[in-house]
Amino acid sequence: MNAFVPANQRLSHLRALEAEAMHILREVVAVMRTPCLFYSIGKDSTVLLHLARKAFFPGPLPFPLLHVDTGWEFAEMGQFRDRLAARLGL
């Protein structure tokens, strides 16, 4: 049976995970010569993009995004990618 965990403890844990993810992104940029972030247009890579933007705010992302168009995506997904890139200046 799951024990009750107060909301403030859950939020604190979530913030710690977010901080760790942003730390890892900064470490990758510090260590690697040519880092790149793969962007599949999915929910996971969209969250990762948000974390990367937050990690390097207020500056721009220090690495490019890479999206491989396999031709299997819906046309709307490519349109979403293009609109997002334009809106974020990527």
N, CA, C and O atoms as a CHARMM CRD file, in Angstrom:
* protein
*
  360
    1    1 MET  N      0.83400  -1.17800   0.00000 PROA 1      0.00000
    2    1 MET  CA     0.00000   0.00000   0.00000 PROA 1      0.00000
    3    1 MET  C      0.88400   1.24800   0.00000 PROA 1      0.00000
    4    1 MET  O      1.89900   1.28800   0.69400 PROA 1      0.00000
    5    2 ASN  N      0.50700   2.25600  -0.76600 PROA 2      0.00000
    6    2 ASN  CA     1.27000   3.49500  -0.83900 PROA 2      0.00000
    7    2 ASN  C      0.98100   4.37900   0.35700 PROA 2      0.00000
    8    2 ASN  O     -0.17200   4.55100   0.75300 PROA 2      0.00000
    9    3 ALA  N      2.02900   4.93300   0.92500 PROA 3      0.00000
   10    3 ALA  CA     1.87100   5.87100   2.03000 PROA 3      0.00000
   11    3 ALA  C      1.54800   7.24500   1.46800 PROA 3      0.00000
   12    3 ALA  O      1.98900   7.60600   0.37700 PROA 3      0.00000
   13    4 PHE  N      0.78500   7.99500   2.21900 PROA 4      0.00000
   14    4 PHE  CA     0.43300   9.35400   1.80800 PROA 4      0.00000
   15    4 PHE  C      1.66800  10.23900   1.88000 PROA 4      0.00000
   16    4 PHE  O      2.37400  10.25000   2.88800 PROA 4      0.00000
   17    5 VAL  N      1.92400  10.97300   0.81600 PROA 5      0.00000
   18    5 VAL  CA     3.03500  11.92600   0.78200 PROA 5      0.00000
   19    5 VAL  C      2.43800  13.30400   0.56300 PROA 5      0.00000
   20    5 VAL  O      1.76000  13.52800  -0.44000 PROA 5      0.00000
   21    6 PRO  N      2.67700  14.23600   1.48600 PROA 6      0.00000
   22    6 PRO  CA     2.11500  15.58000   1.33500 PROA 6      0.00000
   23    6 PRO  C      2.56300  16.23600   0.03000 PROA 6      0.00000
   24    6 PRO  O      3.65100  15.96600  -0.47800 PROA 6      0.00000
   25    7 ALA  N      1.70800  17.09400  -0.49200 PROA 7      0.00000
   26    7 ALA  CA     1.97200  17.75300  -1.77900 PROA 7      0.00000
   27    7 ALA  C      3.27300  18.53600  -1.75800 PROA 7      0.00000
   28    7 ALA  O      4.00400  18.53500  -2.74800 PROA 7      0.00000
   29    8 ASN  N      3.58000  19.20900  -0.64800 PROA 8      0.00000
   30    8 ASN  CA     4.81000  20.01100  -0.61500 PROA 8      0.00000
   31    8 ASN  C      6.05200  19.12800  -0.71300 PROA 8      0.00000
   32    8 ASN  O      7.06600  19.56100  -1.26000 PROA 8      0.00000
   33    9 GLN  N      5.99200  17.89600  -0.19300 PROA 9      0.00000
   34    9 GLN  CA     7.12700  16.98000  -0.33400 PROA 9      0.00000
   35    9 GLN  C      7.23900  16.45900  -1.76100 PROA 9      0.00000
   36    9 GLN  O      8.34500  16.30400  -2.27800 PROA 9      0.00000
   37   10 ARG  N      6.10900  16.18800  -2.39900 PROA 10     0.00000
   38   10 ARG  CA     6.13500  15.73600  -3.79700 PROA 10     0.00000
   39   10 ARG  C      6.69200  16.83700  -4.68500 PROA 10     0.00000
   40   10 ARG  O      7.50300  16.57400  -5.57200 PROA 10     0.00000
   41   11 LEU  N      6.25500  18.08100  -4.44600 PROA 11     0.00000
   42   11 LEU  CA     6.73200  19.20900  -5.24100 PROA 11     0.00000
   43   11 LEU  C      8.22300  19.42400  -5.01800 PROA 11     0.00000
   44   11 LEU  O      8.95700  19.71700  -5.96200 PROA 11     0.00000
   45   12 SER  N      8.67000  19.28100  -3.78500 PROA 12     0.00000
   46   12 SER  CA    10.08700  19.42500  -3.48000 PROA 12     0.00000
   47   12 SER  C     10.90800  18.37500  -4.23300 PROA 12     0.00000
   48   12 SER  O     11.97600  18.68300  -4.76100 PROA 12     0.00000
   49   13 HSD  N     10.41600  17.14900  -4.28300 PROA 13     0.00000
   50   13 HSD  CA    11.10500  16.07500  -5.00700 PROA 13     0.00000
   51   13 HSD  C     11.13800  16.37800  -6.50800 PROA 13     0.00000
   52   13 HSD  O     12.15500  16.16000  -7.16700 PROA 13     0.00000
   53   14 LEU  N     10.03500  16.87600  -7.03800 PROA 14     0.00000
   54   14 LEU  CA     9.97300  17.22500  -8.45500 PROA 14     0.00000
   55   14 LEU  C     10.96600  18.33700  -8.78000 PROA 14     0.00000
   56   14 LEU  O     11.63500  18.29000  -9.81200 PROA 14     0.00000
   57   15 ARG  N     11.06400  19.32500  -7.91300 PROA 15     0.00000
   58   15 ARG  CA    12.03100  20.41500  -8.13200 PROA 15     0.00000
   59   15 ARG  C     13.46600  19.89600  -8.09800 PROA 15     0.00000
   60   15 ARG  O     14.31300  20.35600  -8.86400 PROA 15     0.00000
   61   16 ALA  N     13.73800  18.94200  -7.21400 PROA 16     0.00000
   62   16 ALA  CA    15.07900  18.35600  -7.14800 PROA 16     0.00000
   63   16 ALA  C     15.39900  17.60300  -8.44200 PROA 16     0.00000
   64   16 ALA  O     16.51700  17.69400  -8.95000 PROA 16     0.00000
   65   17 LEU  N     14.43500  16.86700  -8.97200 PROA 17     0.00000
   66   17 LEU  CA    14.64300  16.16100 -10.24000 PROA 17     0.00000
   67   17 LEU  C     14.87000  17.14400 -11.38100 PROA 17     0.00000
   68   17 LEU  O     15.73200  16.92300 -12.23100 PROA 17     0.00000
   69   18 GLU  N     14.10400  18.22500 -11.40200 PROA 18     0.00000
   70   18 GLU  CA    14.26800  19.24800 -12.43200 PROA 18     0.00000
   71   18 GLU  C     15.65200  19.87900 -12.34200 PROA 18     0.00000
   72   18 GLU  O     16.31500  20.07200 -13.36200 PROA 18     0.00000
   73   19 ALA  N     16.09200  20.20100 -11.12900 PROA 19     0.00000
   74   19 ALA  CA    17.41300  20.80500 -10.94200 PROA 19     0.00000
   75   19 ALA  C     18.51900  19.85300 -11.38900 PROA 19     0.00000
   76   19 ALA  O     19.50500  20.28100 -11.98900 PROA 19     0.00000
   77   20 GLU  N     18.35700  18.56900 -11.09900 PROA 20     0.00000
   78   20 GLU  CA    19.35400  17.58400 -11.51700 PROA 20     0.00000
   79   20 GLU  C     19.42000  17.48500 -13.04200 PROA 20     0.00000
   80   20 GLU  O     20.51000  17.40800 -13.61000 PROA 20     0.00000
   81   21 ALA  N     18.27200  17.48500 -13.70100 PROA 21     0.00000
   82   21 ALA  CA    18.24100  17.41600 -15.16300 PROA 21     0.00000
   83   21 ALA  C     18.92400  18.63500 -15.77800 PROA 21     0.00000
   84   21 ALA  O     19.68400  18.50100 -16.73800 PROA 21     0.00000
   85   22 MET  N     18.66000  19.82000 -15.23500 PROA 22     0.00000
   86   22 MET  CA    19.28500  21.03000 -15.77100 PROA 22     0.00000
   87   22 MET  C     20.78900  21.02000 -15.51400 PROA 22     0.00000
   88   22 MET  O     21.56100  21.49400 -16.34700 PROA 22     0.00000
   89   23 HSD  N     21.20800  20.48500 -14.37200 PROA 23     0.00000
   90   23 HSD  CA    22.64200  20.36600 -14.07400 PROA 23     0.00000
   91   23 HSD  C     23.32200  19.45400 -15.10100 PROA 23     0.00000
   92   23 HSD  O     24.40800  19.76300 -15.59100 PROA 23     0.00000
   93   24 ILE  N     22.68400  18.34500 -15.41400 PROA 24     0.00000
   94   24 ILE  CA    23.24600  17.40900 -16.39800 PROA 24     0.00000
   95   24 ILE  C     23.37300  18.08200 -17.76500 PROA 24     0.00000
   96   24 ILE  O     24.38300  17.90500 -18.44700 PROA 24     0.00000
   97   25 LEU  N     22.36600  18.84700 -18.17000 PROA 25     0.00000
   98   25 LEU  CA    22.43400  19.56000 -19.45300 PROA 25     0.00000
   99   25 LEU  C     23.61000  20.53500 -19.46700 PROA 25     0.00000
  100   25 LEU  O     24.33300  20.62100 -20.46000 PROA 25     0.00000
  101   26 ARG  N     23.80100  21.26200 -18.37900 PROA 26     0.00000
  102   26 ARG  CA    24.92400  22.21600 -18.30500 PROA 26     0.00000
  103   26 ARG  C     26.26700  21.48600 -18.33600 PROA 26     0.00000
  104   26 ARG  O     27.21700  21.95500 -18.96500 PROA 26     0.00000
  105   27 GLU  N     26.34500  20.34700 -17.66200 PROA 27     0.00000
  106   27 GLU  CA    27.57600  19.55800 -17.66800 PROA 27     0.00000
  107   27 GLU  C     27.90200  19.05300 -19.06900 PROA 27     0.00000
  108   27 GLU  O     29.06200  19.07700 -19.48200 PROA 27     0.00000
  109   28 VAL  N     26.90500  18.60400 -19.79200 PROA 28     0.00000
  110   28 VAL  CA    27.12000  18.12800 -21.16400 PROA 28     0.00000
  111   28 VAL  C     27.70800  19.24500 -22.01700 PROA 28     0.00000
  112   28 VAL  O     28.65200  19.02100 -22.77400 PROA 28     0.00000
  113   29 VAL  N     27.15600  20.43600 -21.89600 PROA 29     0.00000
  114   29 VAL  CA    27.65400  21.57400 -22.67800 PROA 29     0.00000
  115   29 VAL  C     29.08500  21.91400 -22.27700 PROA 29     0.00000
  116   29 VAL  O     29.89900  22.28000 -23.12500 PROA 29     0.00000
  117   30 ALA  N     29.39400  21.79600 -20.99200 PROA 30     0.00000
  118   30 ALA  CA    30.73900  22.12300 -20.52000 PROA 30     0.00000
  119   30 ALA  C     31.77600  21.09800 -20.97500 PROA 30     0.00000
  120   30 ALA  O     32.94200  21.44200 -21.16700 PROA 30     0.00000
  121   31 VAL  N     31.36600  19.85200 -21.14700 PROA 31     0.00000
  122   31 VAL  CA    32.31600  18.77400 -21.42300 PROA 31     0.00000
  123   31 VAL  C     32.41200  18.41500 -22.90400 PROA 31     0.00000
  124   31 VAL  O     33.50400  18.13100 -23.39800 PROA 31     0.00000
  125   32 MET  N     31.30300  18.42200 -23.60900 PROA 32     0.00000
  126   32 MET  CA    31.28800  17.95000 -24.99200 PROA 32     0.00000
  127   32 MET  C     31.63500  19.07200 -25.97100 PROA 32     0.00000
  128   32 MET  O     31.33500  20.24000 -25.72400 PROA 32     0.00000
  129   33 ARG  N     32.26600  18.70300 -27.07600 PROA 33     0.00000
  130   33 ARG  CA    32.64300  19.69800 -28.08000 PROA 33     0.00000
  131   33 ARG  C     31.46200  20.18200 -28.89700 PROA 33     0.00000
  132   33 ARG  O     31.30500  21.38500 -29.10300 PROA 33     0.00000
  133   34 THR  N     30.63900  19.27700 -29.35900 PROA 34     0.00000
  134   34 THR  CA    29.52200  19.66100 -30.22500 PROA 34     0.00000
  135   34 THR  C     28.23500  18.95800 -29.79300 PROA 34     0.00000
  136   34 THR  O     27.75100  18.06700 -30.49000 PROA 34     0.00000
  137   35 PRO  N     27.68700  19.35200 -28.66100 PROA 35     0.00000
  138   35 PRO  CA    26.44000  18.70000 -28.23500 PROA 35     0.00000
  139   35 PRO  C     25.27500  19.08200 -29.14100 PROA 35     0.00000
  140   35 PRO  O     25.30600  20.10300 -29.82900 PROA 35     0.00000
  141   36 CYS  N     24.27500  18.25900 -29.12300 PROA 36     0.00000
  142   36 CYS  CA    23.08500  18.45900 -29.93600 PROA 36     0.00000
  143   36 CYS  C     21.92300  17.83300 -29.18100 PROA 36     0.00000
  144   36 CYS  O     22.10800  16.83700 -28.48000 PROA 36     0.00000
  145   37 LEU  N     20.74400  18.39500 -29.31100 PROA 37     0.00000
  146   37 LEU  CA    19.55700  17.84400 -28.65100 PROA 37     0.00000
  147   37 LEU  C     18.63500  17.28600 -29.71800 PROA 37     0.00000
  148   37 LEU  O     18.16000  18.01800 -30.58600 PROA 37     0.00000
  149   38 PHE  N     18.38400  15.99000 -29.64700 PROA 38     0.00000
  150   38 PHE  CA    17.46500  15.36300 -30.58800 PROA 38     0.00000
  151   38 PHE  C     16.04400  15.74000 -30.19800 PROA 38     0.00000
  152   38 PHE  O     15.67200  15.64300 -29.02900 PROA 38     0.00000
  153   39 TYR  N     15.25100  16.16900 -31.16800 PROA 39     0.00000
  154   39 TYR  CA    13.87300  16.58600 -30.91100 PROA 39     0.00000
  155   39 TYR  C     12.94400  15.79200 -31.81600 PROA 39     0.00000
  156   39 TYR  O     12.94600  15.96700 -33.03500 PROA 39     0.00000
  157   40 SER  N     12.14500  14.91300 -31.20400 PROA 40     0.00000
  158   40 SER  CA    11.27000  14.03500 -31.98200 PROA 40     0.00000
  159   40 SER  C      9.85100  14.57700 -32.13100 PROA 40     0.00000
  160   40 SER  O      9.02000  13.95800 -32.79500 PROA 40     0.00000
  161   41 ILE  N      9.57200  15.71600 -31.52600 PROA 41     0.00000
  162   41 ILE  CA     8.25800  16.34800 -31.49100 PROA 41     0.00000
  163   41 ILE  C      7.35000  15.66200 -30.46300 PROA 41     0.00000
  164   41 ILE  O      6.20500  16.07600 -30.27900 PROA 41     0.00000
  165   42 GLY  N      7.84600  14.63200 -29.80000 PROA 42     0.00000
  166   42 GLY  CA     7.05100  13.93400 -28.79700 PROA 42     0.00000
  167   42 GLY  C      7.05300  14.64000 -27.45900 PROA 42     0.00000
  168   42 GLY  O      7.74100  15.64300 -27.26800 PROA 42     0.00000
  169   43 LYS  N      6.27500  14.10700 -26.54000 PROA 43     0.00000
  170   43 LYS  CA     6.13200  14.73500 -25.22900 PROA 43     0.00000
  171   43 LYS  C      7.43500  14.70500 -24.44200 PROA 43     0.00000
  172   43 LYS  O      7.75100  15.67300 -23.75100 PROA 43     0.00000
  173   44 ASP  N      8.19600  13.62300 -24.52800 PROA 44     0.00000
  174   44 ASP  CA     9.43700  13.52800 -23.76600 PROA 44     0.00000
  175   44 ASP  C     10.47500  14.54000 -24.24900 PROA 44     0.00000
  176   44 ASP  O     11.10600  15.22000 -23.44000 PROA 44     0.00000
  177   45 SER  N     10.65000  14.63700 -25.55800 PROA 45     0.00000
  178   45 SER  CA    11.64800  15.58000 -26.05900 PROA 45     0.00000
  179   45 SER  C     11.16900  17.02000 -25.91300 PROA 45     0.00000
  180   45 SER  O     11.99000  17.93400 -25.83900 PROA 45     0.00000
  181   46 THR  N      9.86100  17.23800 -25.87200 PROA 46     0.00000
  182   46 THR  CA     9.34200  18.58500 -25.63200 PROA 46     0.00000
  183   46 THR  C      9.64100  19.01400 -24.19800 PROA 46     0.00000
  184   46 THR  O      9.99500  20.16800 -23.95700 PROA 46     0.00000
  185   47 VAL  N      9.50100  18.09700 -23.25200 PROA 47     0.00000
  186   47 VAL  CA     9.86300  18.39800 -21.85700 PROA 47     0.00000
  187   47 VAL  C     11.36000  18.66000 -21.76000 PROA 47     0.00000
  188   47 VAL  O     11.77900  19.58600 -21.06700 PROA 47     0.00000
  189   48 LEU  N     12.17400  17.85500 -22.44600 PROA 48     0.00000
  190   48 LEU  CA    13.61700  18.05700 -22.42400 PROA 48     0.00000
  191   48 LEU  C     13.99300  19.40800 -23.02800 PROA 48     0.00000
  192   48 LEU  O     14.88600  20.08500 -22.51600 PROA 48     0.00000
  193   49 LEU  N     13.33400  19.80300 -24.09400 PROA 49     0.00000
  194   49 LEU  CA    13.57200  21.11900 -24.68600 PROA 49     0.00000
  195   49 LEU  C     13.23300  22.21700 -23.68700 PROA 49     0.00000
  196   49 LEU  O     13.98100  23.18500 -23.55400 PROA 49     0.00000
  197   50 HSD  N     12.11400  22.07800 -22.98500 PROA 50     0.00000
  198   50 HSD  CA    11.73100  23.06600 -21.97200 PROA 50     0.00000
  199   50 HSD  C     12.79800  23.14500 -20.87200 PROA 50     0.00000
  200   50 HSD  O     13.17700  24.23800 -20.45200 PROA 50     0.00000
  201   51 LEU  N     13.27800  21.99600 -20.41000 PROA 51     0.00000
  202   51 LEU  CA    14.31700  21.98600 -19.37400 PROA 51     0.00000
  203   51 LEU  C     15.60500  22.63700 -19.87700 PROA 51     0.00000
  204   51 LEU  O     16.26100  23.37100 -19.13800 PROA 51     0.00000
  205   52 ALA  N     15.96300  22.37300 -21.12000 PROA 52     0.00000
  206   52 ALA  CA    17.17600  22.97100 -21.68500 PROA 52     0.00000
  207   52 ALA  C     17.03900  24.48600 -21.77600 PROA 52     0.00000
  208   52 ALA  O     17.97000  25.21700 -21.43600 PROA 52     0.00000
  209   53 ARG  N     15.89400  24.95500 -22.22900 PROA 53     0.00000
  210   53 ARG  CA    15.68700  26.40600 -22.31300 PROA 53     0.00000
  211   53 ARG  C     15.75000  27.03400 -20.92700 PROA 53     0.00000
  212   53 ARG  O     16.30500  28.11900 -20.75500 PROA 53     0.00000
  213   54 LYS  N     15.18200  26.35000 -19.94200 PROA 54     0.00000
  214   54 LYS  CA    15.20000  26.85100 -18.56600 PROA 54     0.00000
  215   54 LYS  C     16.62300  26.82300 -17.99300 PROA 54     0.00000
  216   54 LYS  O     17.01000  27.73000 -17.25700 PROA 54     0.00000
  217   55 ALA  N     17.39300  25.80000 -18.32400 PROA 55     0.00000
  218   55 ALA  CA    18.75700  25.66600 -17.81200 PROA 55     0.00000
  219   55 ALA  C     19.67300  26.77900 -18.30800 PROA 55     0.00000
  220   55 ALA  O     20.58700  27.18800 -17.59300 PROA 55     0.00000
  221   56 PHE  N     19.44200  27.26900 -19.51200 PROA 56     0.00000
  222   56 PHE  CA    20.33500  28.27100 -20.09900 PROA 56     0.00000
  223   56 PHE  C     19.69800  29.65600 -20.20400 PROA 56     0.00000
  224   56 PHE  O     20.27000  30.55600 -20.81800 PROA 56     0.00000
  225   57 PHE  N     18.53300  29.82900 -19.61600 PROA 57     0.00000
  226   57 PHE  CA    17.86100  31.12800 -19.60300 PROA 57     0.00000
  227   57 PHE  C     18.72500  32.13100 -18.85400 PROA 57     0.00000
  228   57 PHE  O     19.29600  31.75200 -17.83100 PROA 57     0.00000
  229   58 PRO  N     18.86300  33.35600 -19.27500 PROA 58     0.00000
  230   58 PRO  CA    18.13100  34.04300 -20.33200 PROA 58     0.00000
  231   58 PRO  C     18.81200  33.96400 -21.69200 PROA 58     0.00000
  232   58 PRO  O     18.34400  34.57800 -22.65100 PROA 58     0.00000
  233   59 GLY  N     19.89800  33.22500 -21.79000 PROA 59     0.00000
  234   59 GLY  CA    20.60400  33.11800 -23.05800 PROA 59     0.00000
  235   59 GLY  C     19.96100  32.10700 -23.98900 PROA 59     0.00000
  236   59 GLY  O     19.02500  31.40300 -23.61200 PROA 59     0.00000
  237   60 PRO  N     20.47500  32.04500 -25.20700 PROA 60     0.00000
  238   60 PRO  CA    19.95900  31.06000 -26.16900 PROA 60     0.00000
  239   60 PRO  C     20.50900  29.67300 -25.84500 PROA 60     0.00000
  240   60 PRO  O     21.44900  29.53700 -25.06200 PROA 60     0.00000
  241   61 LEU  N     19.92600  28.66500 -26.44300 PROA 61     0.00000
  242   61 LEU  CA    20.45600  27.31400 -26.28300 PROA 61     0.00000
  243   61 LEU  C     21.85900  27.26700 -26.88500 PROA 61     0.00000
  244   61 LEU  O     22.07000  27.77200 -27.98700 PROA 61     0.00000
  245   62 PRO  N     22.81200  26.67400 -26.18700 PROA 62     0.00000
  246   62 PRO  CA    24.18200  26.62700 -26.70700 PROA 62     0.00000
  247   62 PRO  C     24.43400  25.44300 -27.63800 PROA 62     0.00000
  248   62 PRO  O     25.58400  25.10400 -27.91700 PROA 62     0.00000
  249   63 PHE  N     23.38100  24.82700 -28.10800 PROA 63     0.00000
  250   63 PHE  CA    23.51300  23.69600 -29.02200 PROA 63     0.00000
  251   63 PHE  C     22.30600  23.67800 -29.95000 PROA 63     0.00000
  252   63 PHE  O     21.24800  24.20900 -29.61200 PROA 63     0.00000
  253   64 PRO  N     22.46500  23.06600 -31.12200 PROA 64     0.00000
  254   64 PRO  CA    21.33400  22.98400 -32.05600 PROA 64     0.00000
  255   64 PRO  C     20.38600  21.85000 -31.68200 PROA 64     0.00000
  256   64 PRO  O     20.74500  20.92700 -30.95100 PROA 64     0.00000
  257   65 LEU  N     19.18100  21.94600 -32.20000 PROA 65     0.00000
  258   65 LEU  CA    18.22400  20.84500 -32.10900 PROA 65     0.00000
  259   65 LEU  C     18.31700  20.05100 -33.40000 PROA 65     0.00000
  260   65 LEU  O     18.58300  20.60700 -34.46500 PROA 65     0.00000
  261   66 LEU  N     18.09900  18.75800 -33.29800 PROA 66     0.00000
  262   66 LEU  CA    18.11900  17.90000 -34.47300 PROA 66     0.00000
  263   66 LEU  C     16.80300  17.15100 -34.53900 PROA 66     0.00000
  264   66 LEU  O     16.41700  16.46700 -33.59100 PROA 66     0.00000
  265   67 HSD  N     16.11800  17.28400 -35.66400 PROA 67     0.00000
  266   67 HSD  CA    14.90300  16.51400 -35.88600 PROA 67     0.00000
  267   67 HSD  C     15.08600  15.73500 -37.17600 PROA 67     0.00000
  268   67 HSD  O     15.41100  16.30900 -38.21600 PROA 67     0.00000
  269   68 VAL  N     14.87800  14.43700 -37.10900 PROA 68     0.00000
  270   68 VAL  CA    14.98700  13.57900 -38.28400 PROA 68     0.00000
  271   68 VAL  C     13.57900  13.34400 -38.81100 PROA 68     0.00000
  272   68 VAL  O     12.75400  12.71900 -38.14400 PROA 68     0.00000
  273   69 ASP  N     13.31200  13.84000 -39.99800 PROA 69     0.00000
  274   69 ASP  CA    11.99900  13.65700 -40.61000 PROA 69     0.00000
  275   69 ASP  C     12.00500  12.33000 -41.35400 PROA 69     0.00000
  276   69 ASP  O     12.57500  12.21200 -42.43900 PROA 69     0.00000
  277   70 THR  N     11.37300  11.35000 -40.76300 PROA 70     0.00000
  278   70 THR  CA    11.35300  10.00800 -41.35000 PROA 70     0.00000
  279   70 THR  C     10.27700   9.85200 -42.41100 PROA 70     0.00000
  280   70 THR  O     10.26000   8.86700 -43.15000 PROA 70     0.00000
  281   71 GLY  N      9.37900  10.82900 -42.48400 PROA 71     0.00000
  282   71 GLY  CA     8.27300  10.73300 -43.41600 PROA 71     0.00000
  283   71 GLY  C      7.07300   9.99600 -42.84400 PROA 71     0.00000
  284   71 GLY  O      6.03500   9.90200 -43.49800 PROA 71     0.00000
  285   72 TRP  N      7.20400   9.47500 -41.63600 PROA 72     0.00000
  286   72 TRP  CA     6.12100   8.73300 -40.99900 PROA 72     0.00000
  287   72 TRP  C      5.23100   9.62900 -40.14100 PROA 72     0.00000
  288   72 TRP  O      4.13200   9.22300 -39.76200 PROA 72     0.00000
  289   73 GLU  N      5.68500  10.83300 -39.83400 PROA 73     0.00000
  290   73 GLU  CA     4.89600  11.72200 -38.99300 PROA 73     0.00000
  291   73 GLU  C      3.74900  12.33600 -39.78600 PROA 73     0.00000
  292   73 GLU  O      3.79100  12.42300 -41.01300 PROA 73     0.00000
  293   74 PHE  N      2.73200  12.75600 -39.05500 PROA 74     0.00000
  294   74 PHE  CA     1.64800  13.50800 -39.68000 PROA 74     0.00000
  295   74 PHE  C      2.18600  14.86100 -40.12700 PROA 74     0.00000
  296   74 PHE  O      3.11600  15.38900 -39.51800 PROA 74     0.00000
  297   75 ALA  N      1.61600  15.42200 -41.17400 PROA 75     0.00000
  298   75 ALA  CA     2.04900  16.73400 -41.67000 PROA 75     0.00000
  299   75 ALA  C      1.93700  17.78900 -40.57800 PROA 75     0.00000
  300   75 ALA  O      2.75300  18.70800 -40.50900 PROA 75     0.00000
  301   76 GLU  N      0.92500  17.65600 -39.72700 PROA 76     0.00000
  302   76 GLU  CA     0.72000  18.62900 -38.64800 PROA 76     0.00000
  303   76 GLU  C      1.88400  18.63700 -37.65700 PROA 76     0.00000
  304   76 GLU  O      2.16200  19.66200 -37.03300 PROA 76     0.00000
  305   77 MET  N      2.55400  17.51500 -37.51400 PROA 77     0.00000
  306   77 MET  CA     3.70000  17.46700 -36.59900 PROA 77     0.00000
  307   77 MET  C      4.84700  18.31600 -37.13100 PROA 77     0.00000
  308   77 MET  O      5.49700  19.03400 -36.37000 PROA 77     0.00000
  309   78 GLY  N      5.09200  18.23700 -38.41500 PROA 78     0.00000
  310   78 GLY  CA     6.12000  19.08100 -39.02000 PROA 78     0.00000
  311   78 GLY  C      5.75800  20.54900 -38.94300 PROA 78     0.00000
  312   78 GLY  O      6.62100  21.39900 -38.72000 PROA 78     0.00000
  313   79 GLN  N      4.48000  20.84900 -39.12700 PROA 79     0.00000
  314   79 GLN  CA     4.02400  22.23600 -39.00800 PROA 79     0.00000
  315   79 GLN  C      4.20900  22.73700 -37.57900 PROA 79     0.00000
  316   79 GLN  O      4.63300  23.87300 -37.36500 PROA 79     0.00000
  317   80 PHE  N      3.88900  21.88700 -36.60100 PROA 80     0.00000
  318   80 PHE  CA     4.09200  22.24700 -35.19800 PROA 80     0.00000
  319   80 PHE  C      5.56400  22.52200 -34.92700 PROA 80     0.00000
  320   80 PHE  O      5.90700  23.50600 -34.27200 PROA 80     0.00000
  321   81 ARG  N      6.44200  21.64200 -35.43500 PROA 81     0.00000
  322   81 ARG  CA     7.88700  21.81700 -35.26200 PROA 81     0.00000
  323   81 ARG  C      8.34900  23.15300 -35.82800 PROA 81     0.00000
  324   81 ARG  O      9.11400  23.87500 -35.19100 PROA 81     0.00000
  325   82 ASP  N      7.87900  23.47500 -37.02700 PROA 82     0.00000
  326   82 ASP  CA     8.29000  24.71800 -37.67200 PROA 82     0.00000
  327   82 ASP  C      7.78600  25.94100 -36.91300 PROA 82     0.00000
  328   82 ASP  O      8.51400  26.91900 -36.75000 PROA 82     0.00000
  329   83 ARG  N      6.52900  25.88200 -36.44700 PROA 83     0.00000
  330   83 ARG  CA     5.98300  27.00900 -35.66600 PROA 83     0.00000
  331   83 ARG  C      6.73300  27.17300 -34.34600 PROA 83     0.00000
  332   83 ARG  O      7.03700  28.29300 -33.93500 PROA 83     0.00000
  333   84 LEU  N      7.02800  26.05900 -33.68800 PROA 84     0.00000
  334   84 LEU  CA     7.75200  26.11200 -32.42000 PROA 84     0.00000
  335   84 LEU  C      9.14800  26.68500 -32.62500 PROA 84     0.00000
  336   84 LEU  O      9.59300  27.53100 -31.84900 PROA 84     0.00000
  337   85 ALA  N      9.83500  26.23300 -33.65500 PROA 85     0.00000
  338   85 ALA  CA    11.18000  26.74100 -33.94000 PROA 85     0.00000
  339   85 ALA  C     11.15000  28.23700 -34.21200 PROA 85     0.00000
  340   85 ALA  O     12.01900  28.97000 -33.74000 PROA 85     0.00000
  341   86 ALA  N     10.16400  28.69500 -34.96600 PROA 86     0.00000
  342   86 ALA  CA    10.05600  30.12700 -35.25800 PROA 86     0.00000
  343   86 ALA  C      9.74500  30.91800 -33.99200 PROA 86     0.00000
  344   86 ALA  O     10.32900  31.97500 -33.75200 PROA 86     0.00000
  345   87 ARG  N      8.82500  30.40100 -33.18700 PROA 87     0.00000
  346   87 ARG  CA     8.42300  31.11300 -31.96600 PROA 87     0.00000
  347   87 ARG  C      9.57400  31.20500 -30.96700 PROA 87     0.00000
  348   87 ARG  O      9.72600  32.21900 -30.28700 PROA 87     0.00000
  349   88 LEU  N     10.38700  30.14500 -30.87500 PROA 88     0.00000
  350   88 LEU  CA    11.48900  30.11700 -29.91400 PROA 88     0.00000
  351   88 LEU  C     12.79800  30.64200 -30.49500 PROA 88     0.00000
  352   88 LEU  O     13.79700  30.74600 -29.78400 PROA 88     0.00000
  353   89 GLY  N     12.79400  30.96700 -31.76600 PROA 89     0.00000
  354   89 GLY  CA    14.00900  31.46500 -32.39900 PROA 89     0.00000
  355   89 GLY  C     15.08100  30.39200 -32.53500 PROA 89     0.00000
  356   89 GLY  O     16.26900  30.66200 -32.35400 PROA 89     0.00000
  357   90 LEU  N     14.65800  29.18700 -32.85000 PROA 90     0.00000
  358   90 LEU  CA    15.60400  28.06300 -32.96800 PROA 90     0.00000
  359   90 LEU  C     15.89300  27.74700 -34.42200 PROA 90     0.00000
  360   90 LEU  O     16.66600  26.83300 -34.71400 PROA 90     0.00000
